[in-house]
Amino acid sequence: MPDHHPLRAPFEAAIRAEREGQRLYREAAQRVGDPEPRAAFLHLAGEEAQHEAWLRGQLESLTAEGVLDPTLPLGEHLHSPELPLFSDQFLDRAGRAAYEITALAAGIALEEEGARAYRQLAARADLADLRQTFLDLAAWEEGHQTLLRHAMERARERFWAGDRAAKER
């Protein structure tokens, strides 16, 4: 793919976004005191690293060969909202976990933007397998977003339940 190829800039932007996601989740993991959210944030950082590696590999393949490399795996991903990102014990102290909650909110925004960008790339892709791959990446980011939204909602419910209980005392 020559420097002027219409997909070079979007691929490079997607790579930068995945690196930003890794940075956000790794920083969150370093700053939290609780091992459970640390592990969850590190898991998300690892998935973002997989996305970046895949994008870099595909960009290299498109540059060298003009086609996608079907042998590059996207890997497994965690996105079911039924899988608890944080335990009940952590959520019970969510009102005192301001940084973790802020990181969740930032992650939700990041994943939303990533999904939107991948859907735009899919709409611009002229190859069917490239289009489907971008749709798969968008779904992966939407899965992260769903997982983070679910964790945020659980934390919000716990916070308000604890606030009501404190007022009733």
C-alpha positions as CSV (number, residue, x, y, z in Angstrom):
1,M,0.0,0.0,0.0
2,P,1.7,3.2,-1.1
3,D,1.9,6.2,1.2
4,H,-1.1,7.8,-0.6
5,H,-3.4,4.7,-0.3
6,P,-6.7,5.8,1.2
7,L,-6.5,3.2,4.0
8,R,-3.0,4.1,5.3
9,A,-4.2,7.1,7.4
10,P,-7.2,5.3,8.9
11,F,-5.1,2.3,9.7
12,E,-2.5,4.6,11.4
13,A,-5.2,6.4,13.3
14,A,-6.7,3.1,14.5
15,I,-3.2,2.0,15.7
16,R,-2.8,5.2,17.6
17,A,-6.3,4.7,19.2
18,E,-5.4,1.2,20.3
19,R,-2.1,2.5,21.8
20,E,-4.1,5.1,23.7
21,G,-6.4,2.4,25.0
22,Q,-3.5,0.4,26.2
23,R,-2.0,3.5,27.9
24,L,-5.4,4.3,29.6
25,Y,-5.9,0.8,30.9
26,R,-2.3,0.3,32.0
27,E,-2.3,3.6,33.8
28,A,-5.6,2.7,35.5
29,A,-4.1,-0.7,36.5
30,Q,-1.0,1.0,38.1
31,R,-3.1,3.6,40.0
32,V,-5.7,1.3,41.5
33,G,-5.0,-0.2,44.9
34,D,-7.3,-3.2,44.5
35,P,-5.9,-6.3,42.7
36,E,-9.3,-7.1,41.1
37,P,-9.7,-4.0,39.0
38,R,-6.0,-4.0,38.3
39,A,-6.4,-7.4,36.7
40,A,-9.4,-6.3,34.8
41,F,-7.7,-3.2,33.4
42,L,-4.6,-5.2,32.5
43,H,-6.8,-7.7,30.6
44,L,-8.4,-4.8,28.6
45,A,-4.9,-3.4,27.9
46,G,-3.9,-6.8,26.6
47,E,-6.8,-6.9,24.3
48,E,-6.0,-3.4,23.0
49,A,-2.4,-4.6,22.4
50,Q,-3.8,-7.6,20.3
51,H,-5.8,-5.1,18.2
52,E,-2.7,-3.0,17.6
53,A,-0.6,-6.0,16.6
54,W,-3.3,-7.1,14.2
55,L,-3.6,-3.7,12.7
56,R,0.1,-3.3,12.3
57,G,0.4,-6.7,10.7
58,Q,-2.4,-6.0,8.3
59,L,-0.9,-2.6,7.4
60,E,2.4,-4.3,6.7
61,S,0.6,-6.9,4.5
62,L,-1.4,-4.3,2.6
63,T,1.8,-2.3,2.1
64,A,3.9,-5.3,0.9
65,E,1.3,-7.5,-0.8
66,G,-1.7,-5.3,-1.4
67,V,-4.0,-7.8,0.5
68,L,-4.9,-8.7,4.0
69,D,-3.1,-11.5,5.8
70,P,-5.8,-14.0,6.7
71,T,-3.4,-15.8,9.0
72,L,-3.2,-13.0,11.5
73,P,-5.5,-13.8,14.4
74,L,-7.5,-11.2,16.3
75,G,-7.4,-13.5,19.4
76,E,-10.0,-14.2,22.0
77,H,-11.9,-11.4,23.8
78,L,-13.9,-10.8,26.9
79,H,-17.1,-8.9,26.4
80,S,-20.0,-10.6,28.1
81,P,-21.8,-8.2,30.5
82,E,-22.6,-11.3,32.6
83,L,-18.9,-11.7,33.4
84,P,-18.2,-9.4,36.4
85,L,-15.5,-6.9,35.7
86,F,-15.4,-6.1,39.4
87,S,-16.5,-8.1,42.4
88,D,-19.4,-7.3,44.7
89,Q,-16.9,-6.4,47.4
90,F,-15.3,-3.8,45.1
91,L,-18.6,-2.4,44.1
92,D,-19.6,-2.0,47.7
93,R,-16.8,0.6,48.0
94,A,-17.4,2.1,44.6
95,G,-18.3,5.5,46.1
96,R,-14.7,5.6,47.5
97,A,-13.1,4.4,44.2
98,A,-13.2,7.7,42.3
99,Y,-10.2,6.9,40.1
100,E,-11.5,3.5,39.1
101,I,-14.9,5.0,38.2
102,T,-13.2,7.8,36.2
103,A,-11.2,5.1,34.3
104,L,-14.4,3.2,33.5
105,A,-16.0,6.4,32.1
106,A,-12.9,7.2,30.0
107,G,-12.8,3.6,28.8
108,I,-16.4,3.7,27.8
109,A,-15.7,6.9,25.7
110,L,-12.6,5.4,24.2
111,E,-14.3,2.1,23.2
112,E,-17.3,4.0,21.8
113,E,-15.0,6.1,19.6
114,G,-13.0,3.0,18.5
115,A,-16.2,1.2,17.4
116,R,-17.4,4.3,15.5
117,A,-14.0,4.6,13.8
118,Y,-13.9,0.9,12.8
119,R,-17.5,1.1,11.4
120,Q,-16.4,4.1,9.3
121,L,-13.4,2.1,8.1
122,A,-15.7,-0.8,7.2
123,A,-17.9,1.6,5.2
124,R,-14.8,2.8,3.2
125,A,-13.3,-0.6,2.7
126,D,-13.4,-1.9,-0.9
127,L,-12.5,-5.5,0.0
128,A,-15.2,-7.7,1.5
129,D,-12.8,-9.4,4.0
130,L,-11.4,-6.1,5.1
131,R,-14.9,-4.7,5.6
132,Q,-15.9,-7.7,7.7
133,T,-12.7,-7.5,9.7
134,F,-13.4,-3.9,10.6
135,L,-16.9,-4.8,11.5
136,D,-15.5,-7.5,13.7
137,L,-13.1,-5.0,15.4
138,A,-16.1,-2.6,15.9
139,A,-18.0,-5.5,17.6
140,W,-15.0,-6.2,19.8
141,E,-14.8,-2.6,20.9
142,E,-18.6,-2.5,21.4
143,G,-18.2,-5.6,23.6
144,H,-15.6,-3.8,25.7
145,Q,-18.0,-0.8,25.9
146,T,-20.8,-3.1,27.0
147,L,-18.6,-4.7,29.7
148,L,-17.5,-1.3,31.0
149,R,-21.1,0.1,30.9
150,H,-22.3,-2.9,32.8
151,A,-19.6,-2.5,35.5
152,M,-20.4,1.3,35.7
153,E,-24.1,0.5,36.1
154,R,-23.4,-2.0,38.8
155,A,-21.2,0.5,40.6
156,R,-23.9,3.2,40.3
157,E,-26.6,0.9,41.7
158,R,-24.3,0.0,44.6
159,F,-23.4,3.6,45.3
160,W,-27.1,4.7,45.3
161,A,-28.1,1.7,47.4
162,G,-25.4,2.5,49.9
163,D,-26.4,6.2,49.9
164,R,-30.0,5.4,50.6
165,A,-29.0,3.0,53.4
166,A,-26.8,5.7,55.0
167,K,-29.7,8.2,54.9
168,E,-32.1,5.8,56.5
169,R,-29.8,5.3,59.5
